[in-house]
Amino acid sequence: GERTLTARTLAASLVGSLARREPEDLAILNKYLHGVVEPRSKEEGGSWPEFLEGGRDAIATLS
């Protein structure tokens, strides 16, 4: 079947990559999710809510 990259998977991959390389950067990414992605997900919709959910879930899993 055809494989597609979802916003949720992209966010989770980003979190996972940061956790392996620079764990302290997860705090910065969490601030970005809260300060930038969350407002955009409310205003613009699209893939932003899925990206936000994927990022938050991945951070919660690692915490």
C-alpha positions as CSV (number, residue, x, y, z in Angstrom):
1,G,0.0,0.0,0.0
2,E,0.8,3.6,-0.3
3,R,2.6,5.1,2.7
4,T,2.1,8.7,3.7
5,L,3.7,10.9,6.4
6,T,1.2,12.3,8.8
7,A,1.6,15.4,10.9
8,R,1.3,13.2,14.0
9,T,4.1,10.9,12.9
10,L,6.3,13.8,11.9
11,A,5.9,15.5,15.3
12,A,6.5,12.2,17.2
13,S,9.7,11.6,15.1
14,L,10.9,15.1,15.8
15,V,10.4,14.6,19.5
16,G,12.2,11.2,19.4
17,S,15.1,12.6,17.5
18,L,15.6,15.5,20.0
19,A,15.3,13.1,22.9
20,R,18.2,11.0,21.6
21,R,20.4,13.9,20.6
22,E,19.6,16.8,23.0
23,P,17.2,15.9,25.7
24,E,17.2,19.4,27.2
25,D,15.8,20.7,23.9
26,L,12.6,18.9,24.6
27,A,11.7,21.8,27.0
28,I,12.2,24.2,24.1
29,L,10.1,22.1,21.8
30,N,7.4,21.9,24.4
31,K,7.4,25.7,24.6
32,Y,7.1,25.9,20.8
33,L,4.2,23.5,20.8
34,H,2.4,25.6,23.5
35,G,3.3,29.0,22.1
36,V,3.2,28.5,18.4
37,V,1.5,25.2,17.3
38,E,-1.4,25.4,19.8
39,P,-2.6,28.8,18.7
40,R,-2.1,27.9,15.0
41,S,-4.1,24.7,15.5
42,K,-7.0,26.7,16.9
43,E,-6.8,29.4,14.3
44,E,-5.8,27.6,11.1
45,G,-6.8,24.0,11.7
46,G,-5.5,21.8,8.9
47,S,-2.7,19.5,10.0
48,W,-1.7,21.6,13.1
49,P,-4.0,19.9,15.6
50,E,-2.7,16.5,14.6
51,F,0.9,17.8,14.8
52,L,0.2,19.2,18.3
53,E,-1.3,16.0,19.5
54,G,1.5,13.9,18.1
55,G,4.2,16.1,19.7
56,R,2.4,16.2,23.1
57,D,1.8,12.5,23.2
58,A,5.5,11.7,22.3
59,I,6.7,14.1,25.0
60,A,4.3,12.6,27.6
61,T,5.6,9.1,26.7
62,L,9.2,10.2,27.3
63,S,8.4,12.0,30.6
